[in-house]
């Protein structure tokens, strides 16, 4: 408020002096102008005395302002502390996540290797199975061929057995020959 009153005082004094100069410096005008300047000055001093603050009031206001500022600073410090905690939690979770891709990659590689080994084992098993199947088929073919040869021999022997009794048995005599 002191600055505002100063500027009002300067403005009114300047306007009174301009009025004095514009009237050509006539004595009646000078007197009225000087009276106006004195009145303005008195009003200024009266206002500044009323606006003055006593020392205890000033101390009380400063303490109030200081208490407010301390509260604000405490809130700001609390916010920074909570931000630090949050950043620490974020760093911890990021640290955990940094290892996750490596774990996933190693698990994927392990699964791929196990699949390759399983396919290889199945291939060898299938090859061995095919070789064994071929051996079994060859054995079966040989058994069938042997059985077929035995059956042919049996058929031959049966045919020979049927032809041999017919040739060995005499024909019965007919009644005319008797």
RAHU-V776608 format. One line per field, one symbol per residue. ss: DSSP state (H for helix, E for strand, - for the rest). phi: phi as a letter, one per 40 degrees, with the letter a starting at -180 (. if undefined). psi: psi as a letter, one per 30 degrees, with the letter a starting at -180 (. if undefined). A space follows every 50 residues. Layout:
ss->???
phi->???
psi->???
This chain:
ss->-HHHHHHHHHHHHHHHHHHHHH----HHHHHHHHHHHHHHHHHHHHHHHH H---HHHHHHHHHHHHHHHHHHHHHHHHHHHHHHHHHHHHHHHHHHHHHH HHHHHHHHHHHHHHHHHHHHHHHHHHHHHHHHHHHHHHHHHHHHHHHHHH HHHHHHHHHHHHHHHHHH------HHH-
phi->.ccccccccccccccccccccccggccccccccccccccccccccccccc ccbcdccccccccccccccccccccccccccccccccccccccccccccc cccccccccccccccccccccccccccccccccccccccccccccccccc cccccccccccccccccccccccccccc
psi->feeeeeeeeeeeeeeeeeeeefgggkeeeeeeeeeeeeeeeeeeeeeeee fkkleeeeeeeeeeeeeeeeeeeeeeeeeeeeeeeeeeeeeeeeeefefe eeeeeeeeeeeeeeeeeeeeeeeeeeeeeeeeeeeeeeeeeeeeeeeeee eeeeeeeeeeeeeefeefklkkklfef.
